[in-house]
């Protein structure tokens, strides 16, 4: 009987891990989709290089 309970706990742990892995994959997929949809958005302002470098003499 004890072995059966251990097996049930192990199976439940595997199910929890699988559910967590699916959640991670769904989040990554959502991030990729959000990033992909942002490619068509207008670009933001570009900073000038003049403010980054000192004048040379």
C-alpha positions as CSV (number, residue, x, y, z in Angstrom):
1,X,0.0,0.0,0.0
2,X,2.8,2.4,0.9
3,X,4.4,1.9,-2.6
4,X,1.1,2.8,-4.3
5,X,0.9,6.1,-2.3
6,X,4.4,7.0,-3.3
7,X,3.6,6.3,-6.9
8,X,0.5,8.5,-6.7
9,X,2.5,11.3,-5.2
10,X,5.2,11.0,-7.9
11,X,2.5,11.0,-10.7
12,X,0.9,14.1,-9.1
13,X,4.3,15.8,-9.0
14,X,4.9,15.0,-12.7
15,X,1.5,16.5,-13.5
16,X,2.4,19.7,-11.6
17,X,5.7,20.0,-13.4
18,X,4.0,19.5,-16.8
19,X,1.4,22.1,-16.0
20,X,4.2,24.6,-15.0
21,X,6.1,23.8,-18.2
22,X,3.0,24.5,-20.3
23,X,2.5,27.8,-18.5
24,X,6.1,28.8,-19.2
25,X,5.6,27.9,-22.9
26,X,2.4,29.9,-23.1
27,X,4.1,32.9,-21.6
28,X,7.0,32.7,-24.0
29,X,4.5,32.3,-26.9
30,X,2.6,35.4,-25.7
31,X,5.9,37.4,-25.5
32,X,6.9,36.4,-29.0
33,X,3.4,37.4,-30.3
34,X,3.6,40.7,-28.5
35,X,7.1,41.3,-29.9
36,X,6.0,40.4,-33.4
37,X,3.0,42.7,-33.4
38,X,5.3,45.5,-32.3
39,X,7.4,45.3,-35.5
40,X,4.7,47.1,-37.5
41,X,4.4,49.9,-34.9
42,X,5.9,53.3,-35.7
43,X,9.4,53.6,-34.5
44,X,10.3,55.9,-31.6
45,X,12.6,58.9,-31.7
46,X,16.3,58.3,-32.5
47,X,18.9,60.1,-30.3
48,X,21.5,62.1,-32.1
49,X,25.1,61.0,-32.0
50,X,26.3,64.6,-31.4
51,X,25.3,64.4,-27.8
52,X,27.4,61.2,-27.2
53,X,30.8,62.4,-28.3
54,X,32.9,65.4,-27.3
55,X,34.2,67.7,-29.9
56,X,37.6,67.0,-31.2
57,X,39.6,70.3,-31.0
